[in-house]
Amino acid sequence: METRRIGALEVSVVGLGCNNFGRRLDADATARVVDAALDAGVNFLDTADIYGGTLSEEYLGRTLRGRRDRVVLATKFGMKVDEARRGARPEYVKQACDDSLRRLATDHIDLYQLHTPDETVPIADTLGALDDLVRAGKVREIGCSNFSVAQLEEADRAARGAKFVSVQNEYSLLHREPEQGVLDACARLGLAFIPYFPLASGLLTGKYRAGQPAPAGSRLEDRVDDARLQAAERLIAVAEGRGHTVLELAFSWLLTRPTVASVIAGATSAAQVRSNVAAAGWRMTAADLGAVEGRA
């Protein structure tokens, strides 16, 4: 599989989001999904301390025993685990890292990300604690998530040691907010962009169609937005008109963005992992991109 860079890290262009582990999948099912990802050439696994109420990290730690060196392991901190474990205070940053290292059964985290800005803590203080972790060998690279342009620029100015090398924000064909400045900031500051929710919570899988009921038990069964559904329907037509699926369009379109390093998507089965990996194989032309924008 093609790889791109996040700082010093070389990652597969399709990554595995691990938010289902411990929530929708138990330890055995987690292992099957991870096995399928590694077999398909995925090396970038992205989790967070809050996923599955900390179980995602625990399950990953178990299933990666003996093969930790095969993956680039990313996790996050800062969102509320419980009342005592949250935020970006320097003392908590170090505690959160140690807790994640223990759950992941590893001696280092490849990409350690601040999950959300903490307006109560100067970013310079948080970056100082993260730099200490890098110097201690516990973390290789640091990143952030859900940051605005102003917050990215502030962090860049404040860094005295380790700097953020990536930002992970929501981005898909149906959610294009990063185009309003964040992608340009990434190019200017040398940051890799990692899109989450690349399938718009399932709307870009082809499962949801205008005029048809949503699949029973699906995440959007009772809350499909009509406007977004119509937008997805147009994209389905564009993809099918070119002999592709909308899933292939969703992944391959994101990978035409030069700052995008890896498209991470969750999976609940080995088959879903394989579909996600295969979906990144469309080399889109200028005409294809024009059709997506309604110019052809």
MOURQUI-V358875 format. One line per field, one symbol per residue. phi: phi as a letter, one per 40 degrees, with the letter a starting at -180 (. if undefined). A space follows every 10 residues. Layout:
phi = ???
This chain:
phi = .cbbbbfccb bccbbbcbcc cgbbbccccd ccccdccccc gcbbbbbacc cgggcdcccc dcccdgadcc bcbbabahcc caccbagbcd ccdccccccc dcccfbcabc bbbccadbcc bdcccccccc cdccccgcbc bbabagccdc cccccccccb bcbcbabbbc aacbabddcc hccccccccg ccbbcbfcbf fhcbcgcbbc gbccddgccb dbaccccccc cccccccccc cbgbcccccd cccdcccccc caccbcabac ccdccccccc cccccccccc cccgba
